[in-house]
Amino acid sequence: MVIGGGTAGLVIASRLSEDPTITVGVLEAGPAAFEEPRINVPGRLGETLFTEYDWQFETIPQPGLGGRKLPWNRGKVLGGSSALNFMMWSRGNKGDYDAWEKLGNKGWGWDGMLPYFKKSETFQIPTRDYQEKHHVYYDQDYHGTSGPLHTIYSAEYGASSQRWHATLQSLGVESNRSHMSGSSVGAWTSLTAVDPATQERCYSAPAYYLPVSHRENLVLLTNATVRNIILEEGNAPDEQIAKGVNFTHTSKHYAVNVVGEVILSAGTVQSPQLLELSGIGNPAILRAAGAYEYAFPFFGRHSIIAPKPHLNPKARRVSNPPTLTGTMMIYELDPSILTLEALRSDPLLAAAADEQYATSKTGPRTAAGYSAAYLPFSHYTSPEEMSRLASQLPSTSSEGGPAAPNNPAGPSLVRDQILSSRFSSPSPSGQI
């Protein structure tokens, strides 16, 4: 039983159901929306936020932001947030994946992950004229050719994109000619998750579920909200075994028993929430809610559904979201330059764009392309400031033994050593 028919859950269900001897069930809280133009049409990106397809979470008041609460959009639809995101197709920094492996996660380093990145993708090679016009650079060795998800460089780009690379180069930021090879540092033109044959968003539901939906051993139930995982005591001391799932569908409560495994794939917010609803988590939080059963002290430390009441499955508030820093810029643009904003404010222009897209799959409704740049901290920080920050990092000496994950002090020490190396390394890291 897979809890969550989202970005990852449908991949898992598709792969597991390749074995005809097992039956795979998927419970998804949202609806299927294969024919929804607000999802499918690339140039309508963002129109599904704060709608019925969005859980519409928000953080608790953030002290660093003067007590403001921030929205946290997550997909409540088959395909999850891959149906709501802005279709930018990119990868993290090689050093970050290698750090995962150094912390004890064998196979999760860059070299171990790259084959699976490529396996998921069918990359559409752009023409040479297109490459020159849109400053598109890539390395074929880092792209897949037969995966379920199609990736292309967008059919249309805004006028400002034509000036992106030259502008950044004038500021000392070079163009990255292989931005999918483990470093996003520099200026680059992003890939998008769009099917070139249909010019529609390519996301988890049509890519992984729809082609195998005919399988008799794959059962999907949408609009089904999981309440908790059913746990039973095992034979070993303190052993608990997942035996089923309680869920709600059409305002009725149901329980489904599972012979094999329960796979929790409900996303960043709701996976830890459902574990808490099942009595698994930080003992202090669970005891305060009257639900303490199974201790896991470090569980959900950076992403836990907030109280009032803490374990309410309909909770909409999230405390301590992952620490990510982003800056949105709002600026005036020459009115002669057409952008997607113009389509949102001019009904006649939007209608014309819709007609062009419907008849020829061209025009501004195909535009989901991005100009991007990752800048290392050292690019705009003085060497003296970098040294000062590095000096404030925890000590990385290994007096308590080797810095290995199986050493009680190991994980924290390895983490500190990785962080220290990021600030002292001459190689620019876009993730700092």
C-alpha positions as MATLAB code, in Angstrom:
seq = 'MVIGGGTAGLVIASRLSEDPTITVGVLEAGPAAFEEPRINVPGRLGETLFTEYDWQFETIPQPGLGGRKLPWNRGKVLGGSSALNFMMWSRGNKGDYDAWEKLGNKGWGWDGMLPYFKKSETFQIPTRDYQEKHHVYYDQDYHGTSGPLHTIYSAEYGASSQRWHATLQSLGVESNRSHMSGSSVGAWTSLTAVDPATQERCYSAPAYYLPVSHRENLVLLTNATVRNIILEEGNAPDEQIAKGVNFTHTSKHYAVNVVGEVILSAGTVQSPQLLELSGIGNPAILRAAGAYEYAFPFFGRHSIIAPKPHLNPKARRVSNPPTLTGTMMIYELDPSILTLEALRSDPLLAAAADEQYATSKTGPRTAAGYSAAYLPFSHYTSPEEMSRLASQLPSTSSEGGPAAPNNPAGPSLVRDQILSSRFSSPSPSGQI';
ca = [
       0.000    0.000    0.000;
       1.484    3.313   -1.125;
       0.266    6.329    0.839;
       0.381    9.302   -1.513;
      -0.037    9.281   -5.278;
       2.385   12.131   -5.758;
       5.714   12.761   -7.436;
       7.468    9.759   -5.877;
       4.519    7.577   -4.858;
       3.419    6.935   -8.439;
       6.958    6.011   -9.441;
       7.044    3.456   -6.638;
       3.628    2.064   -7.567;
       4.578    1.784  -11.228;
       7.795   -0.069  -10.484;
       6.336   -2.431   -7.855;
       3.352   -3.391  -10.004;
       5.727   -4.684  -12.670;
       5.622   -7.852  -10.561;
       2.248   -9.488  -11.395;
       2.369  -11.654   -8.260;
       1.715   -8.723   -5.915;
      -1.142   -6.243   -5.713;
      -0.228   -2.590   -5.241;
      -2.701   -0.064   -3.867;
      -2.336    3.728   -3.967;
      -4.293    6.130   -1.762;
      -4.287    9.754   -2.946;
      -6.052   12.566   -1.091;
      -6.625   14.677   -4.208;
      -8.451   14.025   -7.491;
      -7.072   12.931  -10.843;
      -6.906   15.920  -13.191;
      -5.533   14.677  -16.490;
      -7.632   17.110  -18.552;
      -7.050   20.213  -16.418;
      -5.618   22.990  -18.631;
      -4.358   24.955  -15.638;
      -2.049   22.005  -14.965;
      -1.271   20.899  -18.504;
      -0.639   24.161  -20.363;
       2.952   25.300  -19.651;
       2.181   29.000  -19.995;
      -0.489   28.775  -17.290;
       1.995   27.827  -14.622;
       1.054   29.078  -11.183;
      -2.692   29.161  -11.816;
      -3.287   26.082   -9.648;
      -1.703   27.585   -6.540;
      -4.238   28.364   -3.796;
      -6.910   26.305   -5.578;
      -8.603   22.969   -4.963;
      -5.408   21.261   -6.167;
      -3.300   22.832   -3.408;
      -3.182   21.868    0.279;
      -2.558   25.567    0.981;
      -0.336   25.006    3.999;
       1.208   27.909    5.813;
       3.992   28.213    8.346;
       3.530   29.341   11.896;
       4.628   32.967   12.515;
       8.329   33.277   11.739;
      10.361   35.325   14.282;
      12.947   36.231   11.641;
      10.237   37.731    9.438;
       8.589   39.941   12.010;
       6.002   37.301   12.899;
       4.739   36.845    9.363;
       3.344   33.500    8.208;
       4.351   32.191    4.790;
       2.328   30.078    2.361;
       3.670   26.604    1.584;
       1.990   25.255   -1.529;
       1.818   21.462   -1.896;
      -0.040   19.446   -4.511;
      -3.374   17.902   -3.529;
      -3.896   16.090   -6.823;
      -2.758   12.887   -8.499;
       0.873   13.587   -9.319;
       1.358   15.741   -6.226;
       3.452   18.870   -6.428;
       4.854   17.802   -9.802;
       1.432   18.895  -11.127;
       1.769   22.339   -9.536;
       5.429   23.260   -9.810;
       6.880   25.565  -12.459;
       8.336   22.693  -14.531;
      11.976   23.697  -14.049;
      14.130   20.573  -14.535;
      17.410   20.765  -12.674;
      19.657   18.882  -10.254;
      21.452   19.580   -7.037;
      25.140   20.067   -6.416;
      27.407   17.013   -6.717;
      28.936   17.855   -3.350;
      25.547   17.739   -1.632;
      24.795   14.219   -2.853;
      28.305   13.096   -1.908;
      27.697   14.586    1.551;
      24.640   12.337    1.931;
      26.855    9.333    1.244;
      29.557   10.517    3.653;
      26.891   10.645    6.350;
      26.365    6.897    5.938;
      23.868    6.642    3.084;
      25.585    4.233    0.733;
      24.620    4.690   -2.913;
      23.217    8.202   -2.419;
      26.310   10.010   -3.692;
      26.429   11.711   -7.090;
      27.895    8.720   -8.941;
      25.268    6.418   -7.464;
      22.361    8.760   -8.203;
      23.272    9.889  -11.725;
      22.182    6.658  -13.481;
      18.721    7.042  -11.930;
      18.512   10.718  -12.853;
      19.160    9.688  -16.434;
      16.819    6.694  -16.258;
      13.851    8.948  -15.498;
      14.417   11.284  -18.439;
      13.934   11.502  -22.192;
      15.876   14.575  -23.253;
      14.904   16.359  -26.469;
      18.055   17.610  -28.182;
      17.557   21.171  -29.444;
      18.592   22.259  -32.932;
      21.806   24.213  -33.394;
      19.881   27.348  -34.436;
      17.803   27.077  -31.269;
      20.904   26.650  -29.134;
      22.470   29.795  -30.507;
      19.295   31.859  -30.240;
      18.531   30.950  -26.620;
      22.082   30.425  -25.297;
      21.391   26.757  -24.599;
      24.307   24.606  -23.452;
      24.266   20.969  -22.396;
      26.339   17.797  -22.153;
      24.599   14.778  -23.628;
      26.465   12.418  -21.266;
      24.357   13.692  -18.354;
      20.950   13.206  -19.957;
      18.667   10.218  -20.417;
      17.140    9.140  -23.713;
      14.362    6.684  -22.847;
      12.809    7.670  -19.509;
       9.129    8.308  -18.743;
       9.604   12.051  -18.156;
      10.192   14.278  -21.176;
      12.465   17.293  -20.835;
      12.933   20.065  -23.374;
      14.252   23.558  -23.636;
      11.074   25.621  -23.782;
       9.499   26.398  -27.145;
       9.208   30.059  -26.133;
      11.259   32.363  -23.933;
      10.521   35.880  -22.804;
      12.408   38.828  -24.250;
      14.333   39.338  -21.017;
      15.900   35.887  -21.404;
      17.736   37.077  -24.496;
      19.676   39.521  -22.310;
      20.282   37.199  -19.382;
      23.647   35.679  -20.242;
      25.214   38.941  -21.476;
      23.983   40.788  -18.400;
      25.349   38.205  -15.959;
      28.660   38.009  -17.828;
      29.047   41.767  -17.475;
      28.784   41.202  -13.708;
      31.469   38.545  -13.725;
      29.180   35.504  -13.813;
      30.165   33.097  -16.577;
      27.693   30.917  -18.468;
      27.529   27.311  -17.283;
      27.793   25.037  -20.323;
      26.818   21.854  -18.464;
      24.396   22.813  -15.700;
      23.086   19.235  -15.270;
      26.501   17.716  -14.552;
      26.681   18.369  -10.827;
      27.261   22.117  -10.616;
      24.677   24.832  -11.125;
      27.171   27.645  -10.567;
      26.951   30.330  -13.231;
      24.273   31.496  -15.661;
      22.266   28.976  -17.643;
      19.028   28.367  -19.499;
      16.863   25.812  -17.738;
      15.258   22.669  -19.058;
      11.522   22.203  -18.561;
       9.420   19.080  -17.914;
       7.259   19.378  -21.029;
       6.319   16.731  -23.599;
       7.538   18.001  -27.010;
       4.820   16.064  -28.874;
       1.906   17.669  -27.016;
       3.525   20.792  -25.530;
       1.937   19.846  -22.204;
       3.379   19.530  -18.718;
       5.017   16.148  -18.159;
       4.571   15.101  -14.539;
       4.303   12.000  -12.408;
       0.655   11.096  -13.156;
       0.769   10.934  -16.981;
       4.390    9.774  -17.057;
       4.358    6.966  -14.490;
       0.752    6.062  -13.696;
      -1.239    6.471  -16.898;
       0.863    4.107  -19.073;
       0.416    1.270  -16.546;
      -3.075    2.094  -15.243;
      -4.455   -0.945  -17.086;
      -2.584   -3.366  -14.829;
      -5.044   -5.485  -12.862;
      -2.669   -5.608   -9.892;
      -2.483   -1.797   -9.594;
      -5.384   -0.198   -7.731;
      -5.708    3.573   -7.304;
      -8.221    5.358   -5.088;
      -8.302    9.148   -5.336;
      -9.969   11.571   -2.909;
      -8.912    9.205   -0.108;
      -7.356   10.871    2.929;
      -5.227    8.614    5.112;
      -5.784    9.106    8.849;
      -3.076    6.867   10.266;
      -1.076    3.683    9.813;
      -2.297    0.620   11.720;
       0.526   -0.812   13.840;
       0.680   -4.131   15.663;
       3.265   -5.518   18.069;
       5.830   -7.815   16.530;
       7.658  -10.777   18.004;
      10.792   -8.892   18.999;
      10.833   -6.493   21.974;
       9.600   -3.014   21.030;
       8.956   -4.193   17.466;
       5.991   -2.635   15.684;
       4.751   -3.840   12.299;
       2.620   -1.851    9.874;
      -0.452   -3.969    9.158;
      -2.762   -1.554    7.375;
      -4.094    1.947    6.879;
      -7.138    3.870    8.135;
      -8.501    6.370    5.623;
     -11.536    8.472    4.754;
     -13.320    8.423    1.399;
     -16.631   10.143    0.548;
     -16.996   11.100    4.232;
     -16.837    7.458    5.363;
     -14.089    5.780    7.370;
     -12.382    2.663    6.054;
      -9.535    0.368    7.034;
      -7.474   -1.652    4.582;
      -5.263   -4.523    5.688;
      -1.884   -5.010    4.044;
      -0.130   -8.332    3.554;
       3.146   -6.781    2.432;
       4.464   -3.305    3.190;
       3.028    0.131    3.865;
       5.056    2.714    1.933;
       4.711    6.262    3.191;
       5.192    8.749    0.349;
       3.007   11.662    1.381;
       5.526   14.454    0.930;
       7.654   16.723    3.067;
       4.778   17.888    5.232;
       2.411   14.966    5.480;
       4.794   12.033    5.770;
       5.973   13.209    9.215;
       2.408   14.248   10.064;
       1.049   10.766    9.337;
       3.786    9.145   11.396;
       2.792   11.377   14.296;
      -0.861   10.504   13.757;
       0.247    6.871   14.012;
       2.071    7.511   17.305;
       5.595    7.635   15.895;
       7.738   10.688   16.522;
       9.273   13.019   19.022;
       8.162   11.782   22.478;
       7.751   15.302   23.880;
       5.372   16.297   21.100;
       3.398   13.056   21.184;
       3.034   13.056   24.980;
       1.766   16.648   24.907;
      -0.898   15.541   22.431;
      -1.768   12.454   24.465;
      -0.566   10.152   21.706;
       2.890    8.992   22.828;
       3.643    5.432   21.790;
       6.902    4.927   19.875;
       9.903    7.170   20.494;
      11.935    8.649   17.644;
      13.586   11.720   19.235;
      14.990   13.382   16.096;
      11.954   12.727   13.940;
      10.512   15.639   11.957;
      12.776   18.142   13.649;
      12.642   20.594   10.752;
       9.165   19.931    9.407;
       6.305   19.121   11.766;
       2.624   19.960   11.569;
       1.964   22.582   14.217;
      -0.343   22.106   17.211;
      -3.903   23.416   17.778;
      -4.470   20.477   17.892;
      -1.076   19.115   16.940;
      -2.295   15.833   15.503;
      -5.318   17.111   13.599;
      -5.161   15.435   10.148;
      -6.694   18.585    8.628;
      -4.019   20.853   10.095;
      -2.878   23.596    7.752;
      -0.034   25.127    9.743;
       3.562   23.987    9.584;
       6.335   24.762   12.060;
      10.053   24.972   11.344;
      10.042   24.491    7.571;
      13.375   23.519    5.978;
      15.783   26.447    5.957;
      15.865   27.687    2.368;
      16.540   31.269    1.411;
      15.019   32.867   -1.653;
      14.357   36.404   -2.778;
      11.483   37.387   -5.052;
      11.945   40.534   -7.095;
       9.077   42.637   -8.395;
       9.977   45.236  -10.973;
       8.496   47.362  -13.725;
       9.082   46.273  -17.305;
       8.899   48.110  -20.583;
       5.242   47.629  -21.650;
       6.373   46.743  -25.167;
       7.909   43.502  -23.827;
       5.309   40.739  -23.666;
       5.355   38.530  -20.561;
       2.987   36.005  -19.011;
       1.829   38.759  -16.666;
       0.258   40.509  -19.643;
      -1.879   37.422  -20.316;
      -3.158   37.522  -16.739;
      -4.199   41.146  -16.943;
      -5.541   41.311  -20.524;
      -8.453   38.903  -21.260;
      -8.309   39.555  -25.010;
      -4.595   38.807  -25.151;
      -5.128   35.665  -23.077;
      -7.925   34.484  -25.380;
      -5.708   34.983  -28.438;
      -2.890   33.042  -26.776;
      -5.281   30.238  -25.846;
      -6.507   30.016  -29.450;
      -2.973   29.910  -30.811;
      -2.018   27.178  -28.369;
      -5.143   25.122  -29.106;
      -4.676   25.253  -32.869;
      -0.902   25.039  -33.284;
       0.702   24.365  -29.861;
       2.772   27.515  -30.271;
       2.871   30.981  -28.789;
       3.167   32.368  -25.253;
       1.171   29.498  -23.708;
       4.135   27.202  -24.440;
       6.500   29.471  -22.505;
       7.737   27.822  -19.317;
      11.408   28.517  -19.829;
      13.684   30.096  -17.274;
      16.951   31.901  -17.171;
      18.807   30.892  -14.027;
      22.020   31.589  -12.171;
      23.504   30.107   -9.017;
      26.098   32.300   -7.359;
      28.579   30.959   -4.812;
      28.673   32.873   -1.554;
      32.265   33.854   -2.304;
      31.170   35.731   -5.438;
      29.656   38.581   -3.460;
      31.394   38.134   -0.086;
      34.902   39.266    0.774;
      37.596   36.727    1.697;
      37.721   38.294    5.153;
      33.985   37.704    5.671;
      34.304   34.115    4.464;
      37.105   33.530    6.973;
      35.065   35.085    9.755;
      32.095   32.816    9.007;
      34.338   29.759    8.793;
      35.811   30.581   12.200;
      32.336   30.383   13.763;
      31.786   26.804   12.622;
      31.960   24.021   15.228;
      35.292   22.360   15.806;
      35.948   19.502   13.399;
      38.552   17.701   15.483;
      37.867   14.009   16.043;
      38.830   13.698   19.707;
      35.794   11.470   20.347;
      36.877    8.912   17.784;
      36.687    8.532   14.024;
      34.242   10.723   12.139;
      32.097    7.833   10.983;
      28.318    7.601   10.979;
      28.359    4.535   13.277;
      30.289    6.491   15.914;
      27.778    8.161   18.337;
      29.513   11.492   17.710;
      30.194   10.623   14.083;
      27.211   12.018   12.162;
      27.433   15.463   13.752;
      31.202   15.545   13.327;
      31.013   14.502    9.675;
      28.338   17.113    9.098;
      30.548   19.812   10.640;
      33.534   18.679    8.577;
      31.489   18.853    5.370;
      30.269   22.341    6.209;
      33.768   23.490    7.083;
      35.137   22.188    3.788;
      32.484   24.145    1.883;
      33.728   27.427    3.308;
      37.434   26.610    2.943;
      37.357   24.991   -0.501;
      38.485   27.124   -3.465;
      35.848   25.424   -5.635;
      32.663   27.514   -5.848;
      29.563   25.823   -4.476;
      26.237   27.219   -5.672;
      24.368   25.762   -2.727;
      26.096   28.061   -0.235;
];
